[in-house]
Amino acid sequence: MTPKLILSIGEAMVELSQADGPELWRLGIAGDTLNTAWYLRGLLPQTWRVGYLSRVGTGPFSQRMVDFLTLEGIETTHVSRDPMREIGLYAISLDHGERSFSYWRDSSAAKGLADDDARLAAAFADAAILYLSGITLAILSDTARTRLKAALADARARGAQVVFDPNLRPRLWPDNATMCNAIEAMAAESDLILPSFDDESCHFGDADLHATRARYLGCGARHVVVKNAGGPILFGGSAGDGLIDDLTPDQPVDTTAAGDSFNAGYLAALVQGVDCAAAIRAGHALSRQVIRHPGALVREAIDAAR
């Protein structure tokens, strides 16, 4: 059987996270959609391929990213090169397990990941699942965002599924209204949407989990799973409706990639045939392991999930 492809779309960056000691920093490669791809590759059997679509520069840090993906078994066929720009950089600061970020990404090559219609069509041609986030949308120009949405619609018409995490980051958008309009427009083109309630309540004003689910189903999303920072998770749509309210929360060491890893655990379980409720439990279990460790990519979490 030919392996199916999950293609993750977005921006990978050099990540600086605090190591042992106040003046020591650890260098890695991460980014929300890359994090999910990395966890998917670690969880899925070889009957599934995992690829990444992005754009990087030609310097040593960009090459480090490509080499890292290759070493981890993530396909880089659709990582294109920009001779004028470079990979972005961010640093994580922690306060009692909660993280904040400092970014250096204005000249990131990934801003051009959707500048070529033919490249997008070729990348999406054999994908079974296309995964992206609100950050993917936020870094693009209006024209590139429209181009990406059209390519996703074409792929979906051919049978691919589109999975979307809104991952709301208002600092990347000109204003809240622009962000919210773009997110809901993408939700309308999605088979599965994975919002986080704390973000949704803050930026859309949703009163509760039910309001978030209803709003995205009203936009046209086929299925919605509302993440809730370790609390009850509500789902609904094409795969049934329900509330998982017996999940065990954890005291985080670092919440970086909590949602990204949940998405991977959920998707990996779902494509291997379990139902939505069981997939939610798998995603939650993986995320609990991830937040017990510093940094975005935690090998111990994958080992525990296998």
PyMOL commands that set and color helices and strands:
alter all, ss='L'
color gray80, all
select helices_A, chain A and resi 32-43+60-71+109-112+117-124+134-138+142-157+170-172+176-187+197-204+209-219+258-271+276-290+299-305
alter helices_A, ss='H'
color red, helices_A
select strands_A, chain A and resi 4-9+13-18+25-30+48-56+79-81+88-95+98-104+127-133+161-165+192-193+223-226+233-237+242-244
alter strands_A, ss='S'
color yellow, strands_A
deselect
rebuild
show_as cartoon
